[in-house]
Amino acid sequence: MQVPEVWFWEDSTFEVYCLREQEYEKVANSELLAELDLSLLNRCLL
């Protein structure tokens, strides 16, 4: 199953990985939710 994007919540921080060819690459922002401010989301969840 090839999921285009996965998110991990670890140590109070989101990490986003996008599928590139056959492996996942860590990215700074979601490609699916490009306008989502992850740092703001982190602050809201803490």
Backbone as JSON Lines, residues from 0, in Angstrom:
{"i":0,"aa":"M","n":[0.85,-1.19,0.0],"ca":[0.0,0.0,0.0],"c":[0.89,1.24,0.0]}
{"i":1,"aa":"Q","n":[0.7,2.11,-0.92],"ca":[1.53,3.3,-1.04],"c":[0.72,4.53,-0.61]}
{"i":2,"aa":"V","n":[0.95,4.95,0.6],"ca":[0.27,6.12,1.14],"c":[1.1,7.34,0.73]}
{"i":3,"aa":"P","n":[0.5,8.35,0.09],"ca":[1.28,9.46,-0.43],"c":[1.95,10.33,0.64]}
{"i":4,"aa":"E","n":[1.35,10.37,1.84],"ca":[1.91,11.22,2.89],"c":[1.57,10.62,4.24]}
{"i":5,"aa":"V","n":[2.55,10.61,5.14],"ca":[2.32,10.13,6.51],"c":[2.83,11.17,7.49]}
{"i":6,"aa":"W","n":[2.14,11.23,8.64],"ca":[2.51,12.17,9.69],"c":[2.8,11.39,10.95]}
{"i":7,"aa":"F","n":[3.81,11.82,11.68],"ca":[4.13,11.25,12.98],"c":[4.1,12.36,14.01]}
{"i":8,"aa":"W","n":[3.57,12.04,15.18],"ca":[3.58,12.95,16.32],"c":[4.49,12.32,17.35]}
{"i":9,"aa":"E","n":[5.64,12.93,17.57],"ca":[6.62,12.37,18.5],"c":[7.33,13.52,19.2]}
{"i":10,"aa":"D","n":[7.47,13.4,20.51],"ca":[8.12,14.44,21.31],"c":[7.5,15.82,21.07]}
{"i":11,"aa":"S","n":[6.18,15.83,21.02],"ca":[5.4,17.08,20.85],"c":[5.71,17.81,19.53]}
{"i":12,"aa":"T","n":[6.06,17.06,18.51],"ca":[6.37,17.65,17.21],"c":[5.83,16.76,16.09]}
{"i":13,"aa":"F","n":[5.29,17.4,15.07],"ca":[4.87,16.66,13.88],"c":[6.06,16.48,12.95]}
{"i":14,"aa":"E","n":[6.14,15.31,12.36],"ca":[7.07,15.06,11.27],"c":[6.25,14.54,10.1]}
{"i":15,"aa":"V","n":[6.47,15.13,8.94],"ca":[5.71,14.79,7.74],"c":[6.66,14.15,6.73]}
{"i":16,"aa":"Y","n":[6.21,13.06,6.16],"ca":[6.99,12.34,5.15],"c":[6.12,12.15,3.91]}
{"i":17,"aa":"C","n":[6.7,12.42,2.75],"ca":[6.01,12.24,1.47],"c":[6.67,11.11,0.69]}
{"i":18,"aa":"L","n":[5.87,10.36,0.02],"ca":[6.36,9.25,-0.79],"c":[7.01,9.79,-2.05]}
{"i":19,"aa":"R","n":[8.26,9.44,-2.23],"ca":[9.03,9.82,-3.42],"c":[9.53,8.54,-4.07]}
{"i":20,"aa":"E","n":[9.0,8.26,-5.24],"ca":[9.32,7.03,-5.94],"c":[8.96,5.84,-5.04]}
{"i":21,"aa":"Q","n":[9.92,5.17,-4.42],"ca":[9.6,4.01,-3.59],"c":[9.96,4.19,-2.12]}
{"i":22,"aa":"E","n":[10.32,5.4,-1.7],"ca":[10.66,5.61,-0.29],"c":[10.13,6.97,0.19]}
{"i":23,"aa":"Y","n":[10.07,7.09,1.49],"ca":[9.54,8.32,2.09],"c":[10.66,9.3,2.39]}
{"i":24,"aa":"E","n":[10.35,10.57,2.15],"ca":[11.3,11.65,2.39],"c":[10.67,12.63,3.37]}
{"i":25,"aa":"K","n":[11.44,13.02,4.38],"ca":[10.95,13.99,5.36],"c":[10.84,15.36,4.68]}
{"i":26,"aa":"V","n":[9.71,16.02,4.89],"ca":[9.48,17.34,4.3],"c":[9.08,18.33,5.4]}
{"i":27,"aa":"A","n":[9.25,19.6,5.13],"ca":[8.95,20.64,6.12],"c":[7.46,20.9,6.25]}
{"i":28,"aa":"N","n":[6.72,20.74,5.15],"ca":[5.28,21.02,5.14],"c":[4.53,19.94,4.38]}
{"i":29,"aa":"S","n":[3.28,19.78,4.75],"ca":[2.43,18.83,4.06],"c":[2.21,19.26,2.62]}
{"i":30,"aa":"E","n":[2.23,18.31,1.71],"ca":[1.88,18.61,0.32],"c":[0.37,18.53,0.12]}
{"i":31,"aa":"L","n":[-0.28,17.71,0.92],"ca":[-1.73,17.56,0.8],"c":[-2.49,18.71,1.46]}
{"i":32,"aa":"L","n":[-1.91,19.25,2.53],"ca":[-2.5,20.39,3.24],"c":[-1.46,21.52,3.25]}
{"i":33,"aa":"A","n":[-1.14,22.01,2.08],"ca":[-0.02,22.94,1.9],"c":[-0.15,24.22,2.72]}
{"i":34,"aa":"E","n":[-1.35,24.67,2.97],"ca":[-1.53,25.92,3.71],"c":[-1.58,25.74,5.22]}
{"i":35,"aa":"L","n":[-1.5,24.52,5.68],"ca":[-1.54,24.25,7.12],"c":[-0.21,24.63,7.76]}
{"i":36,"aa":"D","n":[-0.3,25.46,8.79],"ca":[0.88,25.89,9.54],"c":[1.14,24.87,10.64]}
{"i":37,"aa":"L","n":[2.13,24.01,10.43],"ca":[2.41,22.94,11.39],"c":[2.89,23.48,12.73]}
{"i":38,"aa":"S","n":[3.62,24.57,12.74],"ca":[4.08,25.12,14.02],"c":[2.89,25.66,14.82]}
{"i":39,"aa":"L","n":[1.92,26.25,14.16],"ca":[0.71,26.7,14.85],"c":[-0.08,25.5,15.36]}
{"i":40,"aa":"L","n":[-0.19,24.48,14.58],"ca":[-0.89,23.27,15.01],"c":[-0.2,22.66,16.23]}
{"i":41,"aa":"N","n":[1.12,22.61,16.24],"ca":[1.86,22.11,17.4],"c":[1.5,22.89,18.66]}
{"i":42,"aa":"R","n":[1.49,24.21,18.54],"ca":[1.17,25.05,19.7],"c":[-0.26,24.83,20.2]}
{"i":43,"aa":"C","n":[-1.18,24.61,19.29],"ca":[-2.59,24.38,19.68],"c":[-2.77,23.05,20.41]}
{"i":44,"aa":"L","n":[-1.95,22.08,20.09],"ca":[-2.1,20.74,20.68],"c":[-1.4,20.6,22.03]}
{"i":45,"aa":"L","n":[-0.51,21.52,22.34],"ca":[0.23,21.42,23.6],"c":[-0.53,22.04,24.73]}
